[in-house]
Amino acid sequence: MADVVADLIARIQARLGHQQVRELAEIERQVRLEWGGQYTYVAGRKMARDESVRQALAMGTSASDLARHIGLSERQIRRIAQR
């Protein structure tokens, strides 16, 4: 089984360079302390997007603004909201 935390930290470090090593080490420590040994679920992109859409709508973002921002039609936004 792959270590998702190690993979994410390595990807972030590759993007940011080595300037943020201490901060990344602290983030990794916190995540492992809080989540270590637990079975975790990583949502697919569509599921994560849909949840973000529902949260944005709940916070008052209009369907038309949201559709324009993420590149979906207003109809698609409304369908996501109804699920």
Rosetta constraint file for C-alpha pairs under 8 A:
AtomPair CA 3 CA 7 HARMONIC 6.42 0.50
AtomPair CA 4 CA 8 HARMONIC 6.14 0.50
AtomPair CA 5 CA 9 HARMONIC 6.11 0.50
AtomPair CA 5 CA 28 HARMONIC 6.97 0.50
AtomPair CA 5 CA 31 HARMONIC 7.76 0.50
AtomPair CA 5 CA 32 HARMONIC 7.81 0.50
AtomPair CA 6 CA 10 HARMONIC 6.09 0.50
AtomPair CA 6 CA 28 HARMONIC 7.89 0.50
AtomPair CA 7 CA 11 HARMONIC 6.23 0.50
AtomPair CA 8 CA 12 HARMONIC 6.17 0.50
AtomPair CA 9 CA 13 HARMONIC 6.05 0.50
AtomPair CA 9 CA 24 HARMONIC 6.71 0.50
AtomPair CA 9 CA 28 HARMONIC 7.14 0.50
AtomPair CA 10 CA 14 HARMONIC 6.07 0.50
AtomPair CA 11 CA 15 HARMONIC 6.40 0.50
AtomPair CA 12 CA 16 HARMONIC 6.10 0.50
AtomPair CA 13 CA 17 HARMONIC 5.35 0.50
AtomPair CA 13 CA 18 HARMONIC 6.37 0.50
AtomPair CA 13 CA 20 HARMONIC 7.24 0.50
AtomPair CA 13 CA 21 HARMONIC 7.31 0.50
AtomPair CA 13 CA 24 HARMONIC 7.56 0.50
AtomPair CA 14 CA 18 HARMONIC 7.79 0.50
AtomPair CA 16 CA 20 HARMONIC 6.95 0.50
AtomPair CA 20 CA 24 HARMONIC 6.12 0.50
AtomPair CA 21 CA 25 HARMONIC 6.05 0.50
AtomPair CA 22 CA 26 HARMONIC 6.27 0.50
AtomPair CA 23 CA 27 HARMONIC 6.24 0.50
AtomPair CA 24 CA 28 HARMONIC 6.07 0.50
AtomPair CA 25 CA 29 HARMONIC 6.13 0.50
AtomPair CA 26 CA 30 HARMONIC 6.21 0.50
AtomPair CA 27 CA 31 HARMONIC 6.15 0.50
AtomPair CA 28 CA 32 HARMONIC 6.05 0.50
AtomPair CA 29 CA 33 HARMONIC 6.05 0.50
AtomPair CA 30 CA 34 HARMONIC 6.17 0.50
AtomPair CA 31 CA 35 HARMONIC 5.70 0.50
AtomPair CA 31 CA 36 HARMONIC 7.24 0.50
AtomPair CA 32 CA 36 HARMONIC 4.48 0.50
AtomPair CA 43 CA 47 HARMONIC 5.88 0.50
AtomPair CA 43 CA 48 HARMONIC 5.90 0.50
AtomPair CA 44 CA 48 HARMONIC 6.23 0.50
AtomPair CA 45 CA 49 HARMONIC 5.98 0.50
AtomPair CA 46 CA 50 HARMONIC 6.04 0.50
AtomPair CA 47 CA 51 HARMONIC 6.22 0.50
AtomPair CA 48 CA 52 HARMONIC 6.23 0.50
AtomPair CA 49 CA 53 HARMONIC 6.19 0.50
AtomPair CA 50 CA 54 HARMONIC 6.28 0.50
AtomPair CA 50 CA 80 HARMONIC 6.10 0.50
AtomPair CA 50 CA 81 HARMONIC 7.99 0.50
AtomPair CA 51 CA 55 HARMONIC 6.19 0.50
AtomPair CA 52 CA 56 HARMONIC 6.09 0.50
AtomPair CA 53 CA 57 HARMONIC 6.17 0.50
AtomPair CA 53 CA 66 HARMONIC 7.51 0.50
AtomPair CA 53 CA 77 HARMONIC 7.20 0.50
AtomPair CA 53 CA 80 HARMONIC 7.36 0.50
AtomPair CA 53 CA 81 HARMONIC 7.36 0.50
AtomPair CA 54 CA 58 HARMONIC 6.11 0.50
AtomPair CA 54 CA 80 HARMONIC 7.20 0.50
AtomPair CA 54 CA 81 HARMONIC 5.62 0.50
AtomPair CA 55 CA 59 HARMONIC 6.26 0.50
AtomPair CA 56 CA 60 HARMONIC 6.55 0.50
AtomPair CA 56 CA 61 HARMONIC 5.52 0.50
AtomPair CA 56 CA 66 HARMONIC 7.74 0.50
AtomPair CA 57 CA 61 HARMONIC 4.95 0.50
AtomPair CA 57 CA 62 HARMONIC 6.46 0.50
AtomPair CA 57 CA 63 HARMONIC 6.97 0.50
AtomPair CA 57 CA 81 HARMONIC 7.79 0.50
AtomPair CA 61 CA 65 HARMONIC 6.78 0.50
AtomPair CA 61 CA 66 HARMONIC 6.55 0.50
AtomPair CA 62 CA 66 HARMONIC 6.13 0.50
AtomPair CA 63 CA 67 HARMONIC 5.91 0.50
AtomPair CA 63 CA 74 HARMONIC 5.74 0.50
AtomPair CA 63 CA 77 HARMONIC 6.19 0.50
AtomPair CA 63 CA 78 HARMONIC 7.15 0.50
AtomPair CA 64 CA 68 HARMONIC 6.17 0.50
AtomPair CA 64 CA 73 HARMONIC 7.87 0.50
AtomPair CA 64 CA 74 HARMONIC 5.61 0.50
AtomPair CA 65 CA 69 HARMONIC 6.13 0.50
AtomPair CA 66 CA 70 HARMONIC 6.24 0.50
AtomPair CA 66 CA 74 HARMONIC 7.99 0.50
AtomPair CA 66 CA 77 HARMONIC 7.68 0.50
AtomPair CA 67 CA 71 HARMONIC 5.58 0.50
AtomPair CA 67 CA 72 HARMONIC 4.71 0.50
AtomPair CA 67 CA 73 HARMONIC 5.36 0.50
AtomPair CA 67 CA 74 HARMONIC 5.43 0.50
AtomPair CA 67 CA 77 HARMONIC 6.44 0.50
AtomPair CA 68 CA 72 HARMONIC 6.66 0.50
AtomPair CA 68 CA 73 HARMONIC 7.51 0.50
AtomPair CA 72 CA 76 HARMONIC 6.21 0.50
AtomPair CA 72 CA 77 HARMONIC 6.86 0.50
AtomPair CA 73 CA 77 HARMONIC 6.45 0.50
AtomPair CA 74 CA 78 HARMONIC 6.23 0.50
AtomPair CA 75 CA 79 HARMONIC 6.26 0.50
AtomPair CA 76 CA 80 HARMONIC 6.24 0.50
AtomPair CA 77 CA 81 HARMONIC 6.25 0.50
AtomPair CA 78 CA 82 HARMONIC 6.33 0.50
AtomPair CA 79 CA 83 HARMONIC 6.61 0.50
